Each structure stands twice: as C-alpha cells, then as structure tokens.
Amino acid sequence: MYTLSVLLIFLFALSGVVYIIASLLGKKMMKEREKNSSFECGFDPFKKARTSFSIRFFLVAIIFLIFDIEIVILMPVGILINYIAVSYFSLVSAIIVVILIVGLAHEWNQGALNWIE
C-alpha cells in the first residue's frame, strides 16, 4: 500500500514537471485581434461570431445531469437489494425520488421549465 501511494505521488509530480517544461519550451501563442476573429473571406467581420444563446438550453442540460446522477445513485441501491432488507431499499429509493420530484415541482412552479415566456 505504501509503495502504491509513493508511486501515485511520483506520477503526479512527474506529470506536473513535464507540464511545466512543455509550457516553457512550447510554442508561444500571440493573441491578436485578427487571429481571434472569425474568417469571412478576407472581409472584416460583420458581427461577432460568438452569439449568446438562451439560458433555457443550459437549464435543460442541468436538469438532464441531475436526473442522470439520480440513475447513478439508484443503480448501486438496486444491486445491494440482495444484501439489505427490502424495506430499507424501498425507503432509500423513495427518499431519493421524492427529493428529485420536489425539486422538479419547484422548478416547474417557478416557471423555469416554460420555454416561451
């Protein structure tokens, strides 16, 4: 166990040293206005290339991640059903699902899930 810890610390230190050496010896990037702008066939850009997008897309992605994490949390509970009592399994699963449903109902009530305002 001790040798594994020493090996991990050594590997992290070695990768840090390699990263520092590579950043010192690597090619330097010059930041210029022309290099950072989008290419439009030799003309000056008409508008910014990076337009803002609706925050609703971000909200949908966060809700997806939350329910994806719910699945990750509930999977081990399903595997442990052979080792724990069914009542405990049901209680833990119900608590997790109720917390998520209450959060979803709160978001719905606040109007965060309405796409058109």
C-alpha positions in Angstrom: 0.0 0.0 0.0 2.9 2.3 0.9 4.6 1.7 -2.5 1.3 2.4 -4.3 1.0 5.8 -2.6 4.6 6.7 -3.3 4.1 5.6 -7.0 1.0 7.8 -7.3 2.7 10.8 -5.7 5.7 10.3 -8.0 3.5 10.1 -11.1 1.6 13.2 -10.2 4.8 15.1 -9.6 6.4 13.8 -12.8 3.4 14.8 -14.9 3.4 18.3 -13.2 7.1 18.7 -14.1 6.5 17.5 -17.7 3.6 20.0 -18.0 5.8 22.9 -16.7 8.7 22.0 -19.0 6.3 21.7 -22.0 4.8 25.1 -21.3 8.2 26.8 -21.0 9.6 25.2 -24.1 6.4 25.1 -26.2 5.4 27.4 -29.0 4.2 30.7 -27.7 0.8 31.9 -29.0 0.4 35.5 -29.9 -3.0 37.0 -29.2 -4.1 39.4 -31.9 -7.4 40.7 -33.0 -7.2 39.2 -36.4 -6.3 35.7 -35.1 -9.2 35.7 -32.7 -11.8 36.9 -35.1 -13.8 34.6 -37.4 -12.7 34.3 -41.0 -15.1 35.8 -43.6 -13.3 35.5 -47.0 -11.0 38.4 -46.3 -13.6 40.9 -45.3 -14.0 42.5 -41.9 -16.4 40.5 -39.8 -19.9 41.7 -40.0 -20.8 40.7 -36.4 -19.5 38.8 -33.5 -19.0 35.0 -34.2 -19.9 34.1 -30.7 -23.5 34.9 -30.2 -25.3 34.4 -26.9 -27.8 31.6 -26.6 -30.8 31.1 -24.5 -30.3 30.2 -20.8 -33.0 27.6 -21.3 -30.6 25.3 -23.1 -28.3 25.5 -20.1 -31.2 24.7 -17.7 -32.3 21.7 -19.7 -28.7 20.4 -19.6 -28.5 20.8 -15.9 -31.9 19.0 -15.3 -30.6 16.2 -17.6 -27.5 15.9 -15.5 -29.5 15.9 -12.2 -31.7 13.0 -13.4 -28.6 11.2 -14.8 -27.0 11.4 -11.4 -30.2 10.0 -9.9 -29.7 6.9 -12.0 -26.1 6.6 -10.9 -27.2 6.9 -7.3 -30.0 4.4 -7.6 -28.1 1.7 -9.5 -25.9 0.6 -6.5 -29.0 0.5 -4.4 -30.6 -1.9 -6.8 -27.5 -4.1 -6.7 -27.5 -4.1 -2.9 -31.1 -5.4 -2.7 -29.7 -8.9 -2.1 -27.8 -7.7 1.0 -30.2 -5.3 2.6 -33.8 -5.5 3.8 -36.5 -4.7 1.2 -38.0 -2.0 3.5 -34.7 -0.2 3.7 -34.2 -0.4 -0.1 -37.7 1.0 -0.6 -37.1 3.8 1.9 -33.8 4.9 0.4 -35.2 4.8 -3.1 -38.3 6.6 -2.2 -36.3 9.4 -0.4 -34.1 9.9 -3.4 -37.0 10.0 -5.9 -39.1 12.3 -3.6 -36.3 14.8 -3.3 -35.9 14.9 -7.1 -39.7 15.2 -7.7 -39.9 18.1 -5.1 -37.0 19.9 -6.9 -38.7 19.3 -10.3 -42.0 20.6 -9.0 -40.3 23.7 -7.5 -38.6 24.4 -10.9 -41.9 23.9 -12.7 -43.7 26.2 -10.2 -41.1 28.9 -10.6 -41.6 28.8 -14.4 -38.1 27.7 -15.2 -39.3 24.9 -17.5 -41.5 27.2 -19.6 -39.7 27.6 -22.9 -41.7 30.6 -24.1 -42.2 33.4 -21.6 
